Structures are given as C-alpha cells and as structure tokens.
Amino acid sequence: MSSAGSELLAIDGRRLGARAQATRQRLLDATVELLDKEGILDLKVVDVARRVGTSPATFYQYFANVEEAVLALAVAAGEQIDELIPFVDEPWKGTRALASASALVDGFIAQWDANRAVMRTRDLAAQEGDRRFRDVRIRSLSKITDRLAARIEENQALGRVPAEVSPYAAASALVAMMGRMAAYHDEFESRGVTREDTVRTVSLILYQTVTGRRP
C-alpha cells in the first residue's frame, strides 16, 4: 500500500528492500485488523508487533508511532480514488451521464467498504484538527471535487445550471454527500434502504446537480 512511484524508506532514511517492504506491509495489515476492532486511541505498538510475531523495535524501524502507520494506510486508501476519475472525466452526455454518475457513486461506496476502518479514522482525525489526516483527505477528495466543479461550470455556461450556483461549493457538497452515504449505507439497510437504493438515489442527485437536467 505504497504511493505509486514512491520509494519506501525506513525511519533512518534507508531504502527498503523487498524483504523489509514485506515486513512493513505485514505491520500495516495488522494495524488495519486491530484498528477495525479497537480504534486508534486504544491501538498500541506492542499489539501490532505481537500480531505479526515480531517486536516493537521492528515496528519502530518503519513508523514513529501508531498514528504514522495509520496515516500511511490513509494515504494508500486515498490514492484508490484515482480509479474513479475516469467516471468524471468522460463526457457526461445523454443517458451515459447517469451511468457515469452511478458508477462513481457505486465505486465510492465500494472503496469505503474496502477501507472502512482507515477511512473512518482518517475522517475523524481530520475533523478533530489533525492537519496530517486533513491534508490526506483533501488531497484525495479534491481529485473528484475539482472535476465535478468543472463539469458543473460547463453546464452552467450552457445555461443548464443556475448562475447562482457556485460550482465548487456544489461539487464539495456532492462529494461530502457521497462520503456520508458511503460511511453509513449499511445502517440505512437496517431501515429497509438497500445499497442499490442508495446508489440510485445519490446518482440521481449527482446527475441533476452536475448537468442541470432530469433523467
């Protein structure tokens, strides 16, 4: 779960070889497993190390503390949003636009489900003022926010979206909505709202806001 094209380094600045990278990844995998059960405040280095079958000293070769390990996980999870960019970049015209909106929402939820503990921790830490997690969150979501804003601006220029609408504010609201629905869609299911219901409804809101049209 490293940044594409980036070089993994140990705490002392040494480049990590294949074996060291594998150890680092096992530590990250263990962090995710424990994070899902305990939360970041109760997560301890000794517990992560024990789960991997190594010592805390080994953990500290790669991360300064638990927060740094979770931050690395947040960076990797945030980079997965690149997979959704094509759904925004392709032309939003005709029925294809609604299909693109649906694929974007579905993918957003799928990525949240695959990284739920990390995403939840990232967002909570960001809300509580941790600049590191806030920057990671912004860097990830802005890839979609900026592109949606550009789409809204295009349709605004064509007279389809009201001039009073701020493209960036609208795009930010849409991304926030997708994040919120992705985070809590499983709770809605207990109220009879299926995942398909969520995807369809959010997709329609997204489509109408961006294109200024009804399907």
C-alpha positions in Angstrom: 0.0 0.0 0.0 2.7 2.5 -1.0 2.3 5.6 -3.1 2.7 4.8 -6.8 6.2 5.5 -8.0 7.3 6.5 -4.5 10.3 5.0 -2.7 9.7 3.3 0.7 12.2 4.3 3.4 12.9 3.2 6.9 12.8 5.7 9.8 16.5 6.3 9.4 16.2 7.1 5.7 17.4 3.7 4.4 15.7 2.4 1.3 13.7 -0.7 2.0 14.4 -3.9 0.1 11.8 -6.5 -0.8 12.0 -8.3 2.5 11.8 -5.1 4.5 8.8 -3.9 2.4 7.1 -7.2 3.1 7.6 -6.8 6.9 6.3 -3.2 6.7 3.2 -4.4 4.8 2.5 -7.1 7.4 2.7 -4.4 10.1 0.2 -2.3 8.1 -2.1 -5.3 7.6 -2.1 -6.0 11.3 -2.7 -2.3 12.1 -5.9 -2.4 9.9 -7.1 -5.6 11.6 -6.7 -4.1 15.1 -7.9 -0.7 14.1 -11.2 -2.2 13.0 -11.7 -3.7 16.4 -10.1 -1.2 18.8 -9.9 2.2 17.2 -6.8 4.4 17.0 -6.9 5.6 20.6 -6.6 2.1 22.0 -4.2 0.8 19.4 -0.7 0.0 20.8 2.5 -0.7 19.0 3.1 -3.8 21.1 -0.2 -5.2 20.0 0.6 -4.7 16.3 4.0 -6.2 16.7 2.7 -9.2 18.6 0.1 -9.8 15.9 2.8 -10.0 13.3 5.1 -12.1 15.5 7.8 -9.5 15.9 9.0 -7.0 18.4 8.1 -3.3 18.9 11.6 -2.5 18.0 10.9 -3.8 14.5 7.8 -1.6 14.2 9.8 1.5 15.1 12.1 0.8 12.2 9.3 1.7 9.9 7.0 4.0 11.8 7.5 6.5 14.6 4.2 5.6 16.2 0.8 4.0 15.6 -0.6 7.3 14.1 2.1 7.3 11.4 1.2 3.7 10.4 -2.5 4.7 10.2 -1.5 7.8 8.2 0.4 5.6 5.7 -2.8 3.4 5.4 -4.9 6.6 4.8 -2.6 7.8 2.1 -2.8 4.4 0.3 -6.6 4.2 0.7 -6.9 7.8 -0.6 -4.9 7.0 -3.7 -7.5 4.4 -4.7 -9.8 7.3 -5.7 -7.8 7.6 -8.9 -9.7 4.6 -10.1 -12.9 6.7 -10.1 -11.5 9.6 -12.0 -12.4 8.2 -15.5 -16.1 8.2 -14.5 -15.9 12.0 -14.1 -13.6 12.7 -17.0 -15.7 11.0 -19.7 -18.3 13.2 -21.4 -21.5 13.5 -19.3 -24.0 13.5 -22.1 -27.3 11.8 -22.6 -28.0 8.5 -20.8 -24.3 7.9 -20.4 -24.1 10.7 -17.9 -26.4 8.9 -15.5 -24.4 5.7 -15.9 -21.2 7.6 -15.1 -22.8 9.1 -12.0 -24.0 5.7 -10.9 -20.5 4.1 -11.5 -18.9 7.0 -9.5 -21.3 6.6 -6.5 -21.0 2.8 -6.6 -17.2 2.9 -6.7 -17.1 5.5 -3.9 -19.1 3.2 -1.6 -17.1 0.1 -2.7 -13.8 1.9 -1.7 -15.3 2.9 1.6 -16.4 -0.6 2.3 -12.9 -1.9 1.5 -11.1 0.6 3.7 -13.8 1.3 6.3 -11.7 1.4 9.4 -9.0 3.5 7.8 -11.4 5.9 6.2 -13.4 6.3 9.4 -10.3 7.1 11.3 -9.0 9.5 8.7 -12.1 11.5 8.6 -12.5 11.6 12.4 -8.9 12.7 12.9 -9.3 15.3 10.2 -12.5 16.6 11.9 -10.7 16.8 15.2 -8.0 19.0 13.7 -5.1 16.7 12.8 -3.6 18.5 9.9 -1.8 15.4 8.6 -5.1 13.5 8.1 -6.9 16.6 6.9 -4.3 17.1 4.2 -4.5 13.4 3.1 -8.3 13.6 2.9 -8.3 16.9 1.0 -5.7 15.6 -1.4 -7.7 12.5 -2.2 -11.2 14.0 -2.4 -10.1 17.1 -4.4 -9.4 14.9 -7.4 -13.1 14.3 -7.7 -14.3 17.6 -6.3 -12.3 19.7 -8.8 -13.5 17.6 -11.7 -17.2 17.8 -10.7 -16.8 21.5 -10.3 -15.5 21.8 -13.8 -18.5 19.7 -15.1 -20.9 21.9 -13.3 -19.3 25.0 -14.6 -19.5 23.7 -18.2 -23.3 23.1 -17.8 -23.6 26.5 -16.1 -22.1 28.1 -19.2 -24.7 26.3 -21.3 -27.5 27.7 -19.2 -28.5 24.4 -17.7 -27.3 25.1 -14.1 -28.5 28.3 -12.4 -26.0 31.1 -12.3 -26.5 31.4 -8.6 -24.9 28.0 -8.0 -21.2 28.0 -7.0 -19.7 25.1 -9.0 -17.1 24.4 -6.3 -19.5 24.6 -3.4 -21.9 22.3 -5.2 -19.2 19.8 -6.1 -17.9 19.9 -2.5 -21.5 19.2 -1.2 -21.8 16.3 -3.6 -18.5 14.7 -2.5 -19.5 15.2 1.1 -22.8 13.5 0.4 -21.2 10.6 -1.2 -18.8 10.2 1.7 -21.5 10.4 4.2 -23.7 7.9 2.4 -20.8 5.5 1.9 -20.0 5.7 5.6 -23.5 4.9 6.8 -25.2 3.0 4.0 -25.0 -0.2 6.0 -27.0 1.5 8.8 -29.7 2.6 6.3 -30.1 -1.1 5.3 -31.5 -1.8 8.7 -34.2 0.6 7.8 -35.0 -1.1 4.6 -32.9 1.1 2.3 -30.8 -1.3 0.2 -27.4 -0.5 -1.2 -29.0 -0.3 -4.6 -31.4 2.3 -3.3 -28.6 4.4 -2.0 -26.6 4.2 -5.3 -29.6 5.0 -7.4 -30.8 7.9 -5.3 -27.4 9.5 -4.8 -26.7 9.1 -8.5 -29.8 10.9 -9.5 -28.9 13.8 -7.2 -25.4 13.9 -8.6 -26.6 13.8 -12.2 -29.2 16.5 -11.7 -26.8 18.8 -9.9 -24.0 18.5 -12.4 -26.0 18.5 -15.6 -29.0 20.6 -14.6 -31.2 18.1 -16.2 -33.7 15.4 -15.1 -33.1 11.9 -16.4 
